[in-house]
């Protein structure tokens, strides 16, 4: 196999960039929007049928909506907890890496920035966020 040279690498990267940004990302975005639209339609149809069925159906629809809202809030809180832990770990790792790489006089304290962001996220979730109602 011969050397492709700098022009060959440029052509390869250009084709890859066009494939990624011109084809792959729009298709994935379109597929995701179609999925969300279909889920919203099925959910609305379920609520409509429950509400039209009887007096109990309306109560069941309201209870289902409350449960879905509660599950969404729980998932959001768990995501913030994980984000906080990841940021703390990233900050600690960055501090250690920069300290070893540059020595004591270097910019190793810049690793505290993501660490403090993680602490702020965890503090908010654990102490300040409104509690999720238990069902």
N, C-alpha and C positions, 0 to 999 in steps of 0.2 A: 504494500500500500504506500502510495506516495504522499508527500507533504502537500496539504491543501492550501497552505499559505494564508496570509491575513485576509485576502478577498473571500476565500472560501469560508472562513470563520464568520466574516461579516454577513455573507449571504445566508449561512445557516442560522445565525442569530436573528436576522431580519425575518426569515420565514417562520421561525419559532415564535417571535413576538407577534406577528400578524395572526398566526394560528391561535395563540393564547388570547390576545385582546380583541381580535376581530371575529373569532368563531366560538371558542370554548366558553369564555365568560358570558357573552350574551345568551348563548343557549342554556347554560346553567341557570342564569337569572330568570329567563323565560320559564323554564321548567319549574323553578321554585315558586314563581308567581302563580302559575297554573295550579300547583298543589295547594297553595294557600286559598286560592279562590274556590277550589273544589271543596276543601274542608269547611270553609265558611258557608257555602251553599248547603252542604249536608247538615251542618249544625243548625242553620236557620230552618231547614225543612223538618228536622227532628223537633225543634222547639214549637214550630207551628202545629205539627201533628199532636204533640202532647197537650198544647194549650187548647186545641179544638176538641179533644176527646171527651173531657168532662171537667168537673170542678177539681177532681183529684189530679187530672192531667196538668192543669194550670199550676197547681202547687208543686207537682213533680218537676215541671219545666223551670220554675223559679228556683227550686232546690238544686237542680242540675246546673243552672247558671251560677249560683253561689259557689257550688263545689268547684266548678271550672275556674272561677275567679280566684278561689283560695289556692288551688293547685298552681295557678300561674304565679301568684305572689310567692308561694313556697319555692318554686323553681327559681324565681328571680333572686330571692334571698340566698339560696344555696349557691347560685352563680356568683353572687357578690362575695360570699365567704371564700369560695375557691379562688376568685380573683385576688382577694386580699392575701391569701396564703402564697399564691404564686408570686405576687409582687414582693412580699417579704423575702421569699427565697431568692428571687432575682436580685434584690438589693444586697443581701448578704453575700451571694456569689460574686456580684460585681465588685463589692468592697474587697473581698479576698483576692480576686483576680487582679484588680488594679494595684493593690498593695504589693503583691508578689511581682508584678510586671514592672512597676515604676519605683518601688521603694517607699520609704516613709515620707518623703517630701512630695510625693506625686498627688494626683487628683483622685485618690482612692475614696475620699469622702463623698464623691458624686454618686456612689452606690447607695447612699442613704436616701436619695430622692425616691426611687421606686419602693424602697423599704418603708418610708414614711407614708407613701400613698397606700401601700398595703395595710399599714396600721390604721390609717384613716378609714379605709373600707371596712375593716373588721370592727372598729369601734362603732361606726355607724350601724352596721348590721346587728351587732350584739347589744348595743345600749340605746340607740336613738330611733331606730326604725320602729314603726308601729307593729305590734305583734300580729301574727297571722292567726285568725280565729280558728279554734279547733272545731271540727265538725262533730 
